[in-house]
């Protein structure tokens, strides 16, 4: 059954359309999202929102996915990842956005804040030092490894980035970002077959990453070329 209170809160939001810029939509809906988040916190538990992700009513599923991105924690990781396979494009979109939010909440509130600050830090050396320290403090915080992998990738240290991506996927097998990032690194290293496998993992987790199909086809064509 639909959750009338949740859908009523959701219906006050401007509905994003295909092709809308997500950050612009969120900025334009900031106050409405605050009201939505406050209402969700007042009336719903995280477990209830997880269950509503499989409600037959599409508006309820959309609202639940959006809500979990605003108020959920890593306990919702598997349920939200399953919603990536929903037949509705907005449920898929909200679920993908929600997962990134959940992944950045993998530590204590202080650690989560420090990770976000490190990602925004303009000083690469300071950012790297903070990633290393957060990993020392909380070695199961998967998103820190992912952000350090991005740090390595930007500096051409592809093998080290792959190692961190492998750790991310061991800790969080739903991390389509790490799988896709690992594919990029492996392609840079000339490990074409391994790159294809990594991109396929990313697609299995998140079918909305349709652009990876062309990347895979391009890599497969390179394997077919004669030496």
C-alpha positions as CSV (number, residue, x, y, z in Angstrom):
1,X,0.0,0.0,0.0
2,X,1.1,3.6,-0.6
3,X,2.3,5.6,2.4
4,X,-0.1,8.7,2.2
5,X,1.9,10.9,4.5
6,X,5.2,10.2,2.7
7,X,3.7,10.7,-0.8
8,X,2.0,13.9,0.4
9,X,5.4,15.3,1.5
10,X,6.9,14.1,-1.8
11,X,4.2,15.8,-3.9
12,X,5.2,19.2,-2.6
13,X,8.5,18.8,-4.4
14,X,9.2,19.9,-7.9
15,X,9.6,16.7,-9.9
16,X,12.9,16.4,-11.8
17,X,12.7,15.5,-15.4
18,X,15.0,13.4,-17.6
19,X,18.0,15.5,-18.5
20,X,17.6,18.0,-15.6
21,X,20.9,18.9,-13.9
22,X,20.7,17.2,-10.5
23,X,22.6,19.8,-8.5
24,X,20.5,22.6,-10.0
25,X,17.3,20.8,-9.2
26,X,18.4,20.2,-5.6
27,X,19.5,23.8,-5.2
28,X,16.1,25.1,-6.5
29,X,14.2,22.7,-4.3
30,X,16.4,23.3,-1.2
31,X,13.6,24.6,1.1
32,X,11.1,22.0,-0.1
33,X,13.7,19.3,0.5
34,X,14.2,20.6,4.0
35,X,10.5,20.4,4.7
36,X,10.4,16.9,3.2
37,X,13.4,15.7,5.2
38,X,12.0,17.1,8.5
39,X,8.6,15.4,7.8
40,X,10.3,12.1,7.0
41,X,12.3,12.3,10.2
42,X,9.2,12.9,12.2
43,X,7.0,10.2,10.8
44,X,9.2,7.4,9.5
45,X,11.9,5.0,10.6
46,X,14.7,4.0,8.4
47,X,13.5,0.4,8.4
48,X,10.0,1.5,7.2
49,X,11.5,3.6,4.4
50,X,13.5,0.5,3.3
51,X,10.3,-1.5,3.1
52,X,8.6,1.2,1.1
53,X,11.3,0.9,-1.6
54,X,9.4,-2.1,-2.9
55,X,5.9,-0.7,-2.6
56,X,3.7,-1.2,-5.7
57,X,3.0,2.5,-5.8
58,X,5.7,4.3,-7.8
59,X,5.4,7.6,-6.0
60,X,6.0,5.9,-2.7
61,X,9.1,4.2,-4.1
62,X,10.4,7.5,-5.4
63,X,9.7,9.2,-2.1
64,X,11.4,6.4,-0.1
65,X,14.5,6.4,-2.2
66,X,14.8,10.2,-2.0
67,X,14.1,10.1,1.8
68,X,16.8,7.5,2.5
69,X,19.4,9.7,0.7
70,X,18.5,12.5,3.1
71,X,18.2,10.6,6.4
72,X,19.5,7.1,5.9
73,X,22.7,5.3,6.9
74,X,24.8,2.4,5.7
75,X,22.2,0.0,7.0
76,X,20.1,0.9,4.0
77,X,22.9,0.2,1.5
78,X,21.6,-3.1,0.2
79,X,18.0,-2.0,0.0
80,X,18.8,1.2,-1.9
81,X,21.2,-0.7,-4.2
82,X,18.4,-3.1,-5.1
83,X,16.3,0.0,-6.1
84,X,18.9,0.7,-8.9
85,X,17.0,-2.1,-10.7
86,X,13.6,-0.5,-10.3
87,X,11.7,-0.1,-13.6
88,X,11.0,3.6,-12.9
89,X,13.8,6.0,-13.9
90,X,13.3,8.4,-11.0
91,X,13.5,5.6,-8.5
92,X,16.8,4.6,-10.1
93,X,18.0,8.2,-10.1
94,X,17.1,8.8,-6.5
95,X,18.6,5.5,-5.5
96,X,21.9,6.2,-7.2
97,X,22.1,9.7,-5.6
98,X,21.1,8.2,-2.2
99,X,23.8,5.6,-2.3
100,X,26.5,8.3,-2.6
101,X,25.1,10.0,0.4
102,X,25.0,6.8,2.4
103,X,28.6,5.9,1.5
104,X,29.8,9.2,2.8
105,X,28.1,8.4,6.1
106,X,30.2,5.3,6.8
107,X,32.1,6.7,9.8
108,X,31.3,8.7,12.9
109,X,29.7,12.1,12.3
110,X,33.2,13.7,12.8
111,X,34.8,11.3,10.4
112,X,32.1,11.8,7.8
113,X,32.6,15.6,8.0
114,X,36.4,15.2,7.7
115,X,36.0,13.1,4.6
116,X,33.9,15.7,2.9
117,X,36.3,18.4,3.9
118,X,39.2,16.4,2.6
119,X,37.5,15.9,-0.8
120,X,37.0,19.6,-1.1
121,X,40.5,20.5,0.2
122,X,42.5,22.4,-2.5
123,X,45.8,21.1,-1.1
124,X,46.5,17.6,-2.5
125,X,49.0,16.8,0.2
126,X,46.7,17.7,3.0
127,X,43.8,15.8,1.4
128,X,46.0,12.7,1.0
129,X,47.2,12.9,4.6
130,X,43.6,13.1,5.8
131,X,42.5,10.1,3.8
132,X,45.4,8.1,5.2
133,X,44.6,9.2,8.8
134,X,40.9,8.3,8.4
135,X,41.8,4.9,7.0
136,X,44.1,4.4,10.0
137,X,41.2,5.3,12.4
138,X,38.5,3.4,10.6
139,X,39.8,0.8,8.2
140,X,36.3,-0.3,7.2
141,X,35.2,3.1,5.9
142,X,34.9,2.2,2.3
143,X,34.3,5.6,0.9
144,X,37.7,6.9,2.2
145,X,39.4,4.3,0.0
146,X,37.3,5.3,-2.9
147,X,38.2,8.9,-2.6
148,X,41.9,8.0,-2.2
149,X,41.6,5.9,-5.3
150,X,40.3,9.0,-7.1
151,X,43.3,10.9,-5.7
152,X,45.7,8.3,-7.1
153,X,43.9,8.2,-10.5
154,X,44.3,12.0,-10.9
155,X,48.0,11.6,-10.4
156,X,48.4,8.7,-12.8
157,X,49.1,6.2,-10.0
158,X,46.7,3.7,-11.6
159,X,47.9,0.5,-9.9
160,X,47.5,2.0,-6.4
161,X,44.1,3.3,-7.4
162,X,43.1,-0.3,-8.4
163,X,44.2,-1.6,-5.0
164,X,42.0,0.9,-3.3
165,X,39.1,0.2,-5.6
166,X,39.4,-3.5,-4.8
167,X,39.3,-2.7,-1.1
168,X,36.2,-0.6,-1.6
169,X,34.4,-3.4,-3.4
170,X,35.4,-5.9,-0.7
171,X,34.0,-3.6,2.0
172,X,31.0,-2.4,-0.1
173,X,30.1,-4.7,-3.0
174,X,27.4,-2.3,-4.2
175,X,29.9,0.5,-5.0
176,X,29.3,0.9,-8.7
177,X,31.6,4.0,-8.7
178,X,34.6,2.0,-7.5
179,X,33.9,-0.7,-10.1
180,X,33.7,1.8,-12.9
181,X,36.8,3.6,-11.6
182,X,38.7,0.4,-11.4
183,X,37.8,-0.2,-15.0
184,X,39.2,3.1,-16.0
185,X,42.4,2.4,-14.2
186,X,42.8,-1.0,-15.6
187,X,42.2,0.3,-19.1
188,X,45.0,2.9,-18.5
189,X,47.3,0.1,-17.4
190,X,46.6,-1.8,-20.7
191,X,44.7,-4.6,-18.8
192,X,41.8,-4.6,-21.3
193,X,40.1,-7.9,-20.3
194,X,40.2,-7.0,-16.6
195,X,38.9,-3.5,-17.4
196,X,35.9,-5.0,-19.3
197,X,35.2,-7.3,-16.3
198,X,35.2,-4.3,-14.0
199,X,32.9,-2.2,-16.2
200,X,30.5,-5.2,-16.4
201,X,30.4,-5.4,-12.6
202,X,29.6,-1.7,-12.5
203,X,26.7,-2.2,-14.9
204,X,25.4,-5.2,-13.0
205,X,25.2,-3.1,-9.9
206,X,23.8,0.0,-11.7
207,X,22.2,-0.7,-15.1
208,X,21.6,3.1,-15.5
209,X,25.4,3.4,-16.4
210,X,24.5,2.8,-20.0
211,X,27.5,4.7,-21.3
212,X,29.7,1.9,-20.1
213,X,28.2,-0.4,-22.8
214,X,29.9,1.6,-25.5
215,X,33.1,1.7,-23.4
216,X,33.0,-2.1,-23.2
217,X,32.3,-2.4,-26.9
218,X,35.3,-0.2,-27.7
219,X,37.6,-2.2,-25.5
220,X,36.3,-5.5,-27.0
221,X,37.1,-4.2,-30.5
222,X,40.7,-3.6,-29.4
223,X,40.9,-7.2,-28.4
224,X,39.7,-8.3,-31.9
225,X,42.5,-6.4,-33.7
226,X,45.4,-8.4,-35.0
227,X,48.7,-7.9,-33.4
